Amino acid sequence: MSDTKEFLIRLANASSVSGFEEKVGKMTAEAFSEYCDEVRIDKLGNVIGHKKGSGKYKILFAAHIDEIGLMVTEYEEGGFLKFTNIGGYDQRALVGQEVIIHGKEDIFGVIGVKPPHITKPEEAKNAHKIEDMVIDTGFSMDKLKEKVALGDVITLKREIVALQNDNIAGKAIDDRAGVAVLYEAMKELKNVDTDIDIYYVGSVQEEIGCRGAMVAAYAIEPNIAIAIDVTHGKTPDVNDREGKKMGGGAVISIGPNISPRVYELLVKSAKDNFLPYQIDVAPRHSGTDAFTMQVSGVGAASGVVSIPLKYMHTSVETLCMKDVYLTAKLISSFVKDLCGRDLEEILCL
């Protein structure tokens, strides 16, 4: 049995760019296998853990295992590589970063920038565009072509660091934190006799269109499908509506992408089990796997539960571990509270 924090750190330090999630998928499947009756990896790469119930009702919890990244597009003389993004990187945060090009072997590089001494004033006022950036590897052109192919993926060279008060920072905590929540919740539910079939899904390709969760939901046909993801943590430059308190517990979303009944049941579970929670108003696309799971197949009563995260889609995403444990407690309490009940009746609008 792995410690949940240790598990999260191992996942976040590994590479799992959208469409190339195999390594983290295997790590996730191995961890899930200790607490699920069955674990499989589907054709798209989703990791699906199943805790068996009576088979009458099904709940699906999805947390995505992919991360945003970069991809090689061109070679340039002098050991330089042009690149593009996979998913929504903030281009302002890329300049000056160390990177790993995952070619025939892992190769280190840096995203350099023209020194301020020779930068024109009008240039200094503008953010650098990705199409104007290059990665410097130090190789000659010939050597570079031997080691790196067009289409190879690139990740930022960053490992998780510990901050004060059980905060951690690094890349890809979006959404390995959600996977850690599933891992902690399945520990709590391991020896609970649930009459509901529970599916824990480590979904792929969320960052480029929530594709994996759609496929998983179509195959499983859950009654309830809940995305476990991250949301924006409170910082001085983020207002109270957009930023949620770090250490303040799970964030429960409400809006058209969320079933009103699922929202009500999540809030009730939080209150009944004396768990702190926060509310996120999501009047449009939730930006999570719930968007596709809600309308996959015959549809599902969907929900979104999030963990506050500062500096999302950068190399220093920052998380408070307290929120991981509180969110997992909400998920396990939610399942326990539903056991023995008629889901069709309570979900009826």
C-alpha positions in Angstrom: 0.0 0.0 0.0 1.5 3.3 -1.1 1.0 6.5 0.9 -1.3 8.8 -1.1 1.0 11.7 -1.1 3.9 9.5 -2.3 1.7 8.1 -5.0 0.7 11.6 -6.2 4.3 12.7 -6.4 5.4 9.7 -8.4 2.6 10.3 -10.9 3.3 14.0 -11.2 7.0 13.5 -11.8 6.3 11.0 -14.6 5.5 12.0 -18.2 2.0 11.6 -19.5 1.2 14.1 -22.3 -2.2 13.8 -23.8 -2.3 10.9 -26.3 0.9 9.4 -24.7 -0.3 8.3 -21.3 1.0 4.7 -21.3 3.6 5.1 -18.5 1.3 6.8 -16.0 -1.5 4.5 -17.1 0.5 1.5 -16.0 1.4 3.1 -12.7 -2.2 4.0 -12.1 -3.5 0.5 -13.0 -0.9 -1.1 -10.6 -2.0 1.1 -7.7 -5.8 0.6 -8.4 -5.4 -3.2 -8.5 -4.8 -3.4 -4.8 -8.3 -1.9 -4.0 -10.5 -2.9 -7.0 -11.9 -6.3 -7.9 -11.0 -5.7 -11.5 -8.7 -3.3 -13.4 -8.3 -3.0 -17.1 -6.9 -0.6 -19.7 -9.2 0.1 -22.6 -8.3 0.7 -26.3 -7.9 4.4 -25.8 -5.7 4.0 -22.7 -8.2 4.7 -19.9 -7.5 2.9 -16.7 -10.8 1.5 -15.3 -11.0 0.0 -11.8 -14.2 -1.7 -10.8 -15.4 -2.4 -7.2 -18.2 -4.8 -7.6 -21.7 -4.2 -6.1 -25.0 -5.7 -6.9 -25.0 -4.5 -10.5 -28.2 -2.6 -10.2 -26.7 0.9 -10.1 -23.3 2.2 -11.2 -21.3 5.3 -10.2 -18.3 6.4 -12.2 -15.6 8.7 -10.8 -13.2 10.1 -13.4 -9.9 11.9 -12.9 -7.6 12.4 -16.0 -4.1 11.0 -16.1 -2.9 13.1 -19.0 -1.0 16.4 -18.8 -0.4 19.3 -21.2 2.9 19.2 -23.1 4.8 20.1 -26.2 5.7 18.4 -29.5 8.6 18.7 -31.9 7.7 20.3 -35.2 11.0 21.3 -36.9 14.8 21.2 -36.7 16.9 24.3 -36.9 20.7 24.5 -37.4 22.8 24.6 -34.2 20.9 22.0 -32.2 17.6 23.9 -32.0 14.1 22.5 -32.2 10.8 24.3 -33.0 7.8 23.0 -31.2 4.0 23.4 -30.7 1.7 22.8 -27.7 -0.5 19.9 -26.8 -3.1 21.4 -24.6 -3.3 24.8 -23.1 0.1 25.9 -22.0 0.5 29.6 -21.0 3.2 30.7 -23.4 4.3 33.3 -20.9 5.4 30.6 -18.5 7.6 28.7 -21.1 10.5 31.1 -21.6 13.6 30.0 -19.6 12.2 26.6 -18.8 14.3 23.4 -18.8 12.7 20.6 -20.9 13.0 16.9 -21.6 12.5 15.8 -25.2 11.3 12.2 -25.2 13.0 10.9 -28.3 15.0 7.6 -28.7 16.3 8.6 -25.3 15.4 11.4 -23.0 17.3 14.6 -24.1 17.6 17.7 -22.0 17.1 21.2 -23.5 16.3 24.7 -22.6 13.8 27.2 -24.0 16.0 30.3 -24.3 15.2 33.9 -24.9 17.1 36.9 -26.3 18.9 38.7 -23.5 17.4 42.0 -22.3 20.6 43.8 -23.3 19.8 43.3 -27.0 16.1 43.3 -26.9 14.3 46.2 -28.5 12.0 48.2 -26.2 8.9 47.3 -28.4 9.8 43.6 -28.2 10.1 43.6 -24.5 6.5 44.8 -24.1 5.1 41.7 -25.8 4.8 38.1 -24.6 6.8 35.6 -26.7 4.7 33.4 -29.0 5.2 29.7 -29.0 5.9 29.7 -32.8 8.8 32.1 -32.2 10.4 30.0 -29.4 13.1 27.3 -29.8 14.6 24.6 -27.6 18.4 24.6 -27.4 19.8 21.1 -27.1 23.5 21.8 -27.9 23.6 19.0 -30.5 24.6 19.4 -34.1 21.8 19.1 -36.7 23.0 15.6 -37.7 23.3 14.3 -34.2 19.9 15.9 -33.2 18.1 14.1 -36.1 19.6 10.8 -34.9 18.1 11.2 -31.5 14.9 13.2 -32.0 12.1 12.7 -34.5 9.4 15.1 -35.6 6.4 14.5 -33.4 8.3 13.5 -30.3 6.7 14.8 -27.1 8.3 17.2 -24.7 7.7 17.8 -21.0 9.0 20.5 -18.7 11.9 19.2 -16.5 10.4 19.7 -13.1 10.0 17.5 -10.0 7.6 18.0 -7.1 9.0 20.2 -4.3 7.7 20.4 -0.8 6.5 23.8 0.5 5.3 24.7 4.0 2.1 23.4 5.7 2.0 20.2 3.6 1.8 22.2 0.3 3.5 20.8 -2.8 4.4 22.4 -6.1 5.4 21.1 -9.5 4.1 20.1 -13.0 1.1 17.9 -13.8 -0.7 18.1 -10.5 -3.6 18.9 -12.8 -5.0 16.2 -12.6 -2.8 13.7 -10.8 -4.3 15.2 -7.7 -7.7 13.9 -8.9 -6.2 10.4 -9.4 -4.8 10.7 -5.8 -8.3 11.5 -4.6 -9.6 8.3 -6.2 -6.8 6.3 -4.7 -7.5 7.6 -1.2 -11.2 7.1 -1.6 -10.9 3.6 -2.8 -8.8 2.8 0.3 -11.6 4.0 2.5 -14.2 2.0 0.5 -12.1 -1.1 0.1 -13.8 -3.0 3.0 -17.2 -1.3 2.8 -19.9 -3.6 1.5 -21.4 -1.4 -1.2 -24.5 -2.4 -3.2 -23.5 0.1 -5.9 -20.9 -0.8 -8.6 -18.1 1.8 -8.4 -15.9 2.6 -11.3 -12.7 4.5 -10.8 -11.5 5.9 -14.2 -8.1 7.4 -14.9 -9.1 9.1 -18.1 -7.0 10.0 -21.1 -6.9 13.0 -23.4 -8.9 15.3 -21.2 -6.7 18.3 -22.0 -7.6 18.0 -25.7 -11.3 17.4 -25.5 -12.3 15.1 -22.7 -12.2 12.1 -25.0 -11.2 9.3 -22.7 -14.0 9.9 -20.2 -16.6 9.9 -23.1 -15.4 6.5 -24.2 -15.4 5.1 -20.7 -18.9 6.5 -19.9 -20.3 5.0 -23.1 -18.9 1.6 -22.2 -19.9 1.6 -18.5 -23.3 3.4 -18.8 -23.2 4.8 -15.3 -26.3 6.2 -13.5 -24.0 8.9 -11.9 -20.8 10.2 -13.4 -18.6 12.6 -11.4 -15.4 14.3 -12.6 -12.7 14.8 -10.0 -10.5 17.6 -11.2 -8.8 20.8 -10.1 -10.0 24.4 -9.9 -8.3 27.7 -9.4 -6.8 28.3 -5.9 -7.0 31.8 -4.3 -4.0 34.1 -4.9 -3.7 37.9 -4.6 -4.4 38.4 -8.3 -7.5 36.1 -8.4 -10.9 37.3 -7.1 -13.0 35.4 -4.5 -15.4 34.0 -7.1 -12.7 32.5 -9.3 -10.3 31.5 -6.6 -11.1 28.9 -3.9 -9.4 28.7 -0.5 -6.4 26.4 -0.2 -7.1 24.0 2.6 -10.8 24.8 2.5 -11.9 21.4 1.3 -13.6 20.1 -1.8 -15.2 22.4 -4.3 -18.6 21.3 -5.5 -19.8 22.8 -8.9 -23.3 23.9 -9.8 -24.5 24.7 -13.3 -26.0 23.2 -16.5 -23.2 20.6 -16.8 -24.1 19.3 -13.4 -27.2 17.4 -12.3 -29.1 19.4 -9.7 -29.8 16.2 -7.7 -26.1 15.2 -7.7 -25.1 18.6 -6.5 -27.7 18.5 -3.7 -26.5 15.0 -2.7 -22.9 16.0 -2.6 -23.6 19.1 -0.5 -25.8 17.0 1.8 -23.0 14.4 2.3 -20.5 17.2 3.1 -22.9 18.7 5.7 -24.0 15.3 7.2 -20.3 14.2 7.6 -19.1 17.6 8.9 -16.8 18.1 6.0 -15.8 21.6 4.8 -16.8 22.4 1.2 -16.8 25.3 -1.2 -19.2 26.1 -4.1 -18.2 26.9 -7.7 -20.7 28.5 -10.0 -20.2 27.0 -13.5 -22.7 28.5 -15.9 -21.2 27.0 -19.0 -18.9 24.1 -20.0 -17.3 22.9 -16.7 -14.0 22.3 -18.5 -13.9 18.8 -17.1 -14.7 15.2 -18.0 -18.2 15.8 -16.8 -18.9 17.7 -20.1 -18.7 14.6 -22.2 -19.8 12.0 -19.6 -23.1 13.9 -19.1 -24.2 13.3 -22.7 -22.4 10.0 -23.5 -24.7 7.2 -24.6 -28.1 7.5 -22.9 -26.6 10.2 -20.6 -25.7 10.2 -16.9 -26.5 12.4 -13.9 -23.2 14.2 -13.7 -21.2 16.1 -11.1 -17.9 17.9 -10.6 -15.9 17.9 -7.5 -12.6 19.8 -7.6 -9.4 20.5 -5.6 -8.1 24.0 -5.3 -4.8 24.5 -7.3 -2.7 27.6 -7.7 -0.9 28.5 -10.9 -2.7 25.9 -13.1 -1.0 24.9 -16.4 2.4 26.1 -15.3 5.4 24.2 -14.0 4.8 25.3 -10.4 1.2 24.1 -9.9 0.6 24.3 -6.1 -1.6 22.0 -4.0 -2.4 21.6 -0.3 -2.5 17.9 0.5 -5.3 18.6 3.1 -7.6 19.2 0.2 -6.8 15.8 -1.4 -7.8 14.0 1.8 -10.9 16.1 2.4 -12.1 15.6 -1.2 -11.5 11.8 -0.9 -13.5 11.8 2.3 -16.4 13.5 0.6 -16.3 11.0 -2.3 -16.3 8.0 0.0 -19.0 9.5 2.2 -21.1 10.2 -0.8 -21.0 6.6 -1.9 -21.8 5.3 1.6 -24.7 7.7 1.9 -26.2 6.3 -1.4 -25.9 2.7 -0.5 -29.2 0.9 0.0 -31.1 3.7 -1.7 -33.1 3.8 -4.9 -31.0 5.9 -7.3 -33.7 6.1 -9.9 -36.1 7.7 -7.4 -33.6 10.2 -5.9 -32.2 11.2 -9.3 -35.6 11.8 -10.9 -36.1 15.5 -11.7 
